[in-house]
Amino acid sequence: MTSRGNDLQRHVFADTLRAASAGTKRVRILLPDPDAVGPPDWIDVRETETGSFDHAYRSGLLRLQIRQNISYLAAHAASGRMEMRLYNQPHIARIVLTDRVVYLTQYEDTRHGQLSPVKKYRRGDMYDYLCRTVALTWDHARQPSGAP
């Protein structure tokens, strides 16, 4: 679960996406819904926050980047082992959930998420809480148009 998904196009996730495309690993990705109807429009809320410290984010750039990442991931989703859904809620964290650990990046309203610390949680209360957060978000998110 992430805010715009640019990291998904970087080397850190390349092996994971390749494995999903090859059918050897199951991957689920949650991205913000660029067509969600507000109020509030959570993409605009995050862009307003981001625009306060990065002036490029004041004219729909975040929504455009989300759309580009949805298009990028659609090719991987075609394999059937990668699923993508679009959520409509505040963009306050990136959560990367695995079978053994979860990585949490809490977004601040004063800097990009990539500059925020990443916390790692092994199985336990926080792991269970974040698993529940992702599961509930997934259950109430929608599939992108044209998804299998």
C-alpha positions, -999 to +999 in steps of 0.1 A: +000+000+000+016+032-011+007+068-021+019+071-056+039+040-063+071+054-079+092+030-059+075+001-077+094+011-108+128+011-091+153-017-087+142-025-052+110-041-064+123-053-098+128-089-087+094-090-070+076-078-101+096-101-123+086-131-101+050-120-102+051-118-140+067-152-142+040-166-119+064-177-091+053-151-065+019-136-056+019-099-052-009-075-042-005-037-047-027-010-034-025+024-050-047+055-045-078+057-067-072+086-091-110+086-100-124+084-065-152+108-058-148+129-027-151+149-006-125+147+005-103+141-025-074+124-007-050+128-036-056+165-035-051+165+003-017+148-001-007+170-030-014+201-010+008+188+018+035+179-007+032+212-025+041+230+007+077+217+004+080+207-032+064+233-056+061+209-085+032+193-066+006+220-071-011+212-104-021+176-105+013+160-108+006+134-080-026+122-097-007+120-130+021+099-114-004+076-098-021+070-132+013+063-149+021+038-122-012+021-126-005+018-163+030+005-156+017-022-132-011-033-155+014-052-177+025-072-146-011-077-135-019-094-168+002-124-156-025-132-131+000-134-101+000-097-094-032-081-083-038-044-080-066-024-064-072+012-059-081+027-025-097+059-013-084+070+020-057+093+035-021+089+022-003+086+055+020+056+051+036+031+028+031-005+041+051-033+026+038-066+040+055-099+036+049-133+052+074-126+080+078-089+084+061-056+075+079-024+066+062+009+076+070+043+063+049+070+080+044+099+057+048+134+072+033+166+059+067+182+057+087+159+034+085+132+008+079+097+020+112+085+005+129+107+031+110+093+060+124+065+081+113+029+075+104+008+105+105-030+104+081-051+124+083-089+129+053-109+137+035-096+168+009-069+177+021-042+153+025-068+125-011-080+131-024-044+132-008-035+099-020-068+083-055-059+094-051-024+080-040-037+046-067-064+045-095-040+053-082-015+027-079-043+001-114-055+008-129-021+003-107-011-027-118-014-063-101-031-092-088-008-120-109-006-151-101-034-175-085-056-148-089-094-151 
